[in-house]
Amino acid sequence: MVAAAVVASCAAMTLAGCGSTSADSIPVSASYGAYGQVGGILLRNVFVLGPAPGREIAKNGKASLFAGIVNDGDRPDRLIRAAAPAVAGQARIAGGGLDTPVHRLVGTGPTPPVTLTRLAAPLRGNPAVRVTFTFQHAGPVTMSVPVFTAQGPFTTFSPPAAPAR
């Protein structure tokens, strides 16, 4: 029941983005992003925010990774690690980890729950990158995650925070 509500909520948030974007990105629909599951953990609308159309995020730069996560299991869990070794030297989880209480949606909003850092190469609106999410109890799941250019509905999402000076 919670999972159905999450899918409906995510679809409603993206209806304004229905249609197609520029040639250097993936078409956007009400069900954008990748979907995955490990145990009772459901990952929904997972995507990497790429640069504006025709631009790139420089090598050694940072990119935001967004995900809606629902724990449909019977006990709390925690996202303890994210990795995209072919793309980024490190994947930082906001707050060092993300609690996933039972029957709650977490990770949504304009601020990314994960930041890919030390990019191995310039990042453009690529078709997809491989990301592994590891949960304390449910374990790992590897997904092919699309990279969307920062345009249309994706302009409301935040790029990674600038380093403190």
PASEBA-1860 file (N, C-alpha, C; in nm, 3 decimals):
! residues 165
1> MVAAAVVA> 0.082/-0.117/0.000/0.000/0.000/0.000/0.088/0.126/0.000 ~ 0.190/0.127/0.084/0.280/0.242/0.088/0.353/0.256/-0.045 ~ 0.396/0.143/-0.103/0.468/0.148/-0.230/0.380/0.208/-0.339 ~ 0.252/0.172/-0.342/0.160/0.227/-0.442/0.146/0.378/-0.423 ~ 0.138/0.422/-0.299/0.126/0.565/-0.272/0.252/0.639/-0.316 ~ 0.368/0.577/-0.297/0.494/0.639/-0.338/0.498/0.655/-0.488 ~ 0.463/0.549/-0.560/0.466/0.554/-0.706/0.370/0.662/-0.755 ~ 0.250/0.668/-0.698/0.153/0.770/-0.738/0.205/0.909/-0.707
9> SCAAMTLA> 0.266/0.927/-0.591/0.320/1.057/-0.552/0.432/1.099/-0.646 ~ 0.525/1.007/-0.677/0.636/1.039/-0.766/0.584/1.072/-0.905 ~ 0.482/0.999/-0.952/0.426/1.026/-1.083/0.362/1.165/-1.086 ~ 0.289/1.199/-0.982/0.224/1.330/-0.977/0.326/1.443/-0.979 ~ 0.440/1.424/-0.911/0.542/1.528/-0.906/0.606/1.552/-1.042 ~ 0.598/1.453/-1.131/0.670/1.466/-1.257/0.580/1.487/-1.378 ~ 0.449/1.494/-1.358/0.360/1.510/-1.472/0.395/1.633/-1.556 ~ 0.442/1.737/-1.493/0.479/1.857/-1.567/0.596/1.830/-1.662
17> GCGSTSAD> 0.670/1.724/-1.639/0.786/1.693/-1.722/0.757/1.594/-1.832 ~ 0.632/1.559/-1.855/0.601/1.461/-1.959/0.644/1.514/-2.094 ~ 0.694/1.424/-2.177/0.733/1.462/-2.312/0.879/1.430/-2.334 ~ 0.939/1.499/-2.428/1.077/1.471/-2.463/1.161/1.595/-2.438 ~ 1.286/1.572/-2.405/1.379/1.682/-2.383/1.474/1.688/-2.501 ~ 1.584/1.758/-2.489/1.676/1.776/-2.601/1.742/1.645/-2.643 ~ 1.809/1.651/-2.755/1.872/1.531/-2.811/1.981/1.473/-2.723 ~ 2.040/1.553/-2.633/2.148/1.499/-2.550/2.098/1.448/-2.415
25> SIPVSASY> 1.971/1.414/-2.407/1.918/1.359/-2.283/1.816/1.251/-2.314 ~ 1.762/1.192/-2.208/1.666/1.084/-2.219/1.526/1.140/-2.216 ~ 1.430/1.085/-2.294/1.293/1.132/-2.285/1.243/1.123/-2.141 ~ 1.161/1.218/-2.102/1.110/1.225/-1.966/0.962/1.191/-1.966 ~ 0.921/1.105/-1.875/0.780/1.071/-1.862/0.744/1.074/-1.715 ~ 0.619/1.043/-1.685/0.573/1.043/-1.546/0.644/0.937/-1.463 ~ 0.711/0.844/-1.524/0.781/0.740/-1.449/0.930/0.744/-1.481 ~ 0.990/0.862/-1.466/1.132/0.878/-1.498/1.219/0.806/-1.396
33> GAYGQVGG> 1.344/0.787/-1.433/1.440/0.728/-1.341/1.436/0.576/-1.340 ~ 1.529/0.521/-1.265/1.542/0.375/-1.254/1.467/0.325/-1.131 ~ 1.431/0.199/-1.137/1.361/0.133/-1.027/1.439/0.009/-0.988 ~ 1.448/-0.019/-0.858/1.517/-0.137/-0.811/1.461/-0.181/-0.677 ~ 1.502/-0.300/-0.635/1.455/-0.354/-0.507/1.559/-0.451/-0.454 ~ 1.577/-0.447/-0.322/1.657/-0.546/-0.251/1.583/-0.574/-0.121 ~ 1.542/-0.697/-0.101/1.459/-0.730/0.016/1.335/-0.645/0.013 ~ 1.303/-0.582/0.126/1.186/-0.496/0.134/1.214/-0.351/0.098
41> ILLRNVFV> 1.335/-0.320/0.052/1.371/-0.183/0.016/1.339/-0.160/-0.132 ~ 1.258/-0.057/-0.157/1.220/-0.020/-0.293/1.288/0.111/-0.330 ~ 1.361/0.113/-0.439/1.424/0.236/-0.489/1.344/0.281/-0.611 ~ 1.301/0.407/-0.610/1.213/0.458/-0.714/1.266/0.590/-0.770 ~ 1.247/0.606/-0.902/1.284/0.729/-0.970/1.428/0.771/-0.938 ~ 1.519/0.678/-0.950/1.661/0.704/-0.922/1.725/0.763/-1.048 ~ 1.793/0.877/-1.033/1.862/0.938/-1.147/1.977/1.024/-1.099 ~ 2.069/1.050/-1.191/2.179/1.142/-1.168/2.144/1.271/-1.241
49> LGPAPGRE> 2.163/1.384/-1.173/2.140/1.514/-1.236/2.265/1.554/-1.312 ~ 2.253/1.558/-1.443/2.365/1.597/-1.526/2.371/1.748/-1.544 ~ 2.453/1.794/-1.636/2.468/1.938/-1.659/2.353/1.990/-1.746 ~ 2.353/2.120/-1.770/2.259/2.181/-1.863/2.287/2.124/-2.003 ~ 2.188/2.126/-2.092/2.208/2.074/-2.228/2.330/2.138/-2.296 ~ 2.409/2.053/-2.362/2.527/2.100/-2.433/2.646/2.130/-2.343 ~ 2.635/2.108/-2.215/2.743/2.135/-2.120/2.793/2.002/-2.063 ~ 2.891/2.009/-1.975/2.940/1.890/-1.906/2.983/1.928/-1.766
57> IAKNGKAS> 2.984/1.827/-1.679/3.042/1.843/-1.546/3.185/1.794/-1.559 ~ 3.280/1.874/-1.519/3.422/1.846/-1.542/3.470/1.720/-1.468 ~ 3.573/1.660/-1.525/3.642/1.551/-1.458/3.681/1.599/-1.318 ~ 3.672/1.512/-1.219/3.697/1.541/-1.077/3.588/1.628/-1.014 ~ 3.482/1.657/-1.089/3.370/1.735/-1.037/3.275/1.647/-0.957 ~ 3.155/1.703/-0.930/3.054/1.635/-0.850/2.920/1.635/-0.923 ~ 2.840/1.531/-0.897/2.705/1.523/-0.954/2.608/1.471/-0.847 ~ 2.487/1.523/-0.851/2.383/1.482/-0.755/2.313/1.356/-0.802
65> LFAGIVND> 2.287/1.265/-0.708/2.212/1.143/-0.735/2.085/1.148/-0.649 ~ 1.970/1.137/-0.713/1.842/1.146/-0.644/1.774/1.010/-0.643 ~ 1.700/0.981/-0.535/1.630/0.853/-0.523/1.518/0.866/-0.421 ~ 1.405/0.808/-0.451/1.300/0.790/-0.353/1.314/0.648/-0.300 ~ 1.324/0.633/-0.169/1.347/0.500/-0.110/1.236/0.472/-0.011 ~ 1.175/0.354/-0.026/1.069/0.310/0.065/1.111/0.178/0.126 ~ 1.098/0.169/0.257/1.123/0.043/0.326/0.988/-0.026/0.344 ~ 0.962/-0.124/0.261/0.836/-0.199/0.268/0.856/-0.328/0.348
73> GDRPDRLI> 0.968/-0.337/0.419/0.998/-0.455/0.499/0.934/-0.445/0.637 ~ 0.982/-0.530/0.727/0.923/-0.534/0.861/1.014/-0.480/0.971 ~ 1.130/-0.423/0.932/1.218/-0.361/1.031/1.293/-0.244/0.967 ~ 1.331/-0.145/1.047/1.406/-0.031/0.994/1.538/-0.078/0.930 ~ 1.584/-0.001/0.834/1.711/-0.030/0.768/1.784/0.102/0.750 ~ 1.899/0.097/0.687/1.979/0.219/0.667/2.064/0.202/0.542 ~ 2.062/0.303/0.455/2.153/0.307/0.342/2.290/0.343/0.398 ~ 2.385/0.250/0.386/2.517/0.272/0.447/2.627/0.298/0.345
81> RAAAPAVA> 2.599/0.269/0.217/2.703/0.288/0.116/2.639/0.302/-0.021 ~ 2.699/0.385/-0.103/2.664/0.395/-0.244/2.797/0.400/-0.319 ~ 2.800/0.339/-0.436/2.924/0.335/-0.514/2.892/0.332/-0.663 ~ 2.971/0.406/-0.738/2.964/0.407/-0.884/3.108/0.411/-0.935 ~ 3.185/0.303/-0.913/3.329/0.306/-0.936/3.373/0.339/-1.078 ~ 3.292/0.308/-1.178/3.330/0.341/-1.315/3.313/0.490/-1.345 ~ 3.239/0.560/-1.260/3.204/0.700/-1.286/3.266/0.795/-1.184 ~ 3.266/0.754/-1.057/3.306/0.846/-0.949/3.400/0.777/-0.851
89> GQARIAGG> 3.497/0.853/-0.803/3.590/0.802/-0.702/3.523/0.778/-0.569 ~ 3.414/0.851/-0.544/3.343/0.836/-0.418/3.197/0.873/-0.437 ~ 3.111/0.811/-0.359/2.970/0.848/-0.353/2.938/0.876/-0.208 ~ 2.908/1.003/-0.178/2.882/1.044/-0.039/2.733/1.046/-0.011 ~ 2.695/0.982/0.098/2.556/0.983/0.141/2.540/1.099/0.239 ~ 2.439/1.182/0.217/2.415/1.296/0.306/2.400/1.245/0.449 ~ 2.470/1.308/0.542/2.464/1.269/0.682/2.539/1.142/0.713 ~ 2.614/1.087/0.618/2.691/0.965/0.641/2.611/0.837/0.628
97> GLDTPVHR> 2.480/0.846/0.616/2.392/0.730/0.600/2.249/0.781/0.596 ~ 2.159/0.700/0.547/2.020/0.743/0.535/1.931/0.637/0.598 ~ 1.865/0.674/0.708/1.772/0.583/0.775/1.651/0.560/0.687 ~ 1.604/0.434/0.684/1.486/0.399/0.607/1.385/0.333/0.702 ~ 1.306/0.416/0.771/1.205/0.361/0.862/1.102/0.278/0.785 ~ 1.039/0.185/0.854/0.939/0.098/0.792/0.822/0.182/0.741 ~ 0.783/0.153/0.617/0.666/0.214/0.551/0.675/0.366/0.541 ~ 0.795/0.417/0.517/0.813/0.562/0.498/0.895/0.587/0.373
105> LVGTGPTP> 0.863/0.695/0.305/0.938/0.740/0.189/1.048/0.835/0.236 ~ 1.172/0.810/0.196/1.284/0.898/0.230/1.365/0.928/0.105 ~ 1.448/1.030/0.114/1.540/1.061/0.004/1.483/1.155/-0.100 ~ 1.357/1.194/-0.088/1.297/1.280/-0.189/1.320/1.427/-0.155 ~ 1.294/1.511/-0.250/1.311/1.655/-0.231/1.416/1.710/-0.324 ~ 1.438/1.839/-0.318/1.532/1.901/-0.411/1.679/1.882/-0.376 ~ 1.709/1.833/-0.256/1.847/1.813/-0.214/1.884/1.665/-0.231 ~ 1.998/1.636/-0.293/2.032/1.496/-0.322/2.069/1.415/-0.198
113> PVTLTRLA> 2.020/1.290/-0.187/2.063/1.206/-0.077/2.205/1.151/-0.098 ~ 2.252/1.150/-0.223/2.386/1.099/-0.256/2.453/1.197/-0.352 ~ 2.582/1.220/-0.331/2.661/1.301/-0.422/2.776/1.217/-0.475 ~ 2.787/1.210/-0.607/2.900/1.142/-0.671/3.013/1.243/-0.679 ~ 3.130/1.210/-0.626/3.243/1.303/-0.625/3.362/1.243/-0.700 ~ 3.457/1.329/-0.731/3.578/1.289/-0.805/3.540/1.211/-0.931 ~ 3.460/1.275/-1.016/3.417/1.210/-1.140/3.538/1.165/-1.221 ~ 3.533/1.044/-1.275/3.644/0.985/-1.348/3.664/1.048/-1.485
121> APLRGNPA> 3.557/1.105/-1.540/3.561/1.168/-1.672/3.451/1.274/-1.675 ~ 3.457/1.365/-1.772/3.349/1.463/-1.781/3.214/1.391/-1.794 ~ 3.112/1.445/-1.729/2.979/1.384/-1.730/2.886/1.471/-1.813 ~ 2.819/1.406/-1.907/2.721/1.473/-1.992/2.587/1.406/-1.968 ~ 2.490/1.433/-2.049/2.361/1.365/-2.041/2.374/1.224/-2.095 ~ 2.451/1.141/-2.027/2.478/1.004/-2.071/2.355/0.918/-2.053 ~ 2.346/0.807/-2.127/2.230/0.720/-2.111/2.216/0.664/-1.969 ~ 2.324/0.615/-1.909/2.311/0.556/-1.775/2.448/0.530/-1.714
129> VRVTFTFQ> 2.449/0.519/-1.580/2.568/0.481/-1.505/2.529/0.369/-1.409 ~ 2.623/0.283/-1.374/2.598/0.173/-1.280/2.625/0.221/-1.138 ~ 2.525/0.204/-1.052/2.536/0.246/-0.912/2.496/0.128/-0.823 ~ 2.575/0.103/-0.718/2.540/0.002/-0.619/2.504/0.072/-0.489 ~ 2.386/0.041/-0.438/2.339/0.091/-0.309/2.349/-0.025/-0.211 ~ 2.404/-0.003/-0.092/2.414/-0.108/0.008/2.339/-0.066/0.133 ~ 2.248/-0.152/0.177/2.168/-0.128/0.297/2.218/-0.219/0.408 ~ 2.212/-0.170/0.529/2.267/-0.241/0.644/2.209/-0.382/0.658
137> HAGPVTMS> 2.079/-0.398/0.641/2.016/-0.529/0.657/1.981/-0.595/0.525 ~ 1.926/-0.520/0.432/1.880/-0.577/0.306/1.995/-0.614/0.213 ~ 2.111/-0.546/0.228/2.226/-0.577/0.144/2.235/-0.487/0.021 ~ 2.314/-0.530/-0.079/2.339/-0.446/-0.196/2.241/-0.470/-0.311 ~ 2.225/-0.366/-0.391/2.153/-0.376/-0.518/2.225/-0.285/-0.617 ~ 2.252/-0.338/-0.738/2.319/-0.259/-0.842/2.217/-0.227/-0.950 ~ 2.218/-0.100/-0.990/2.119/-0.052/-1.085/2.186/0.027/-1.197 ~ 2.123/0.029/-1.312/2.161/0.116/-1.421/2.077/0.243/-1.406
145> VPVFTAQG> 2.142/0.356/-1.377/2.075/0.480/-1.340/2.093/0.584/-1.451 ~ 1.983/0.641/-1.502/1.997/0.740/-1.608/2.056/0.871/-1.559 ~ 2.122/0.942/-1.652/2.173/1.076/-1.626/2.086/1.172/-1.707 ~ 2.013/1.258/-1.638/1.926/1.354/-1.704/1.991/1.491/-1.707 ~ 1.980/1.560/-1.820/2.031/1.696/-1.826/1.944/1.788/-1.740 ~ 2.004/1.892/-1.687/1.936/1.987/-1.598/1.852/2.083/-1.682 ~ 1.733/2.037/-1.718/1.640/2.119/-1.795/1.499/2.073/-1.764 ~ 1.400/2.151/-1.801/1.261/2.116/-1.776/1.238/2.091/-1.628
153> PFTTFSPP> 1.174/1.978/-1.594/1.144/1.952/-1.453/1.268/1.932/-1.368 ~ 1.381/1.906/-1.429/1.503/1.879/-1.354/1.576/2.005/-1.309 ~ 1.530/2.122/-1.351/1.593/2.246/-1.307/1.558/2.278/-1.162 ~ 1.459/2.210/-1.104/1.422/2.235/-0.964/1.506/2.153/-0.867 ~ 1.586/2.060/-0.918/1.671/1.978/-0.833/1.806/2.046/-0.812 ~ 1.867/2.023/-0.697/1.990/2.093/-0.661/2.114/2.021/-0.710 ~ 2.209/2.099/-0.766/2.340/2.041/-0.791/2.409/2.021/-0.656 ~ 2.519/1.949/-0.653/2.591/1.931/-0.525/2.630/2.066/-0.464
161> AAPAR> 2.633/2.071/-0.334/2.672/2.193/-0.263/2.817/2.226/-0.292 ~ 2.848/2.354/-0.302/2.987/2.397/-0.322/3.065/2.372/-0.192 ~ 3.192/2.339/-0.204/3.272/2.317/-0.083/3.280/2.444/0.001 ~ 3.285/2.425/0.132/3.299/2.540/0.224/3.437/2.601/0.207 ~ 3.444/2.731/0.219/3.574/2.799/0.205/3.624/2.844/0.339
END
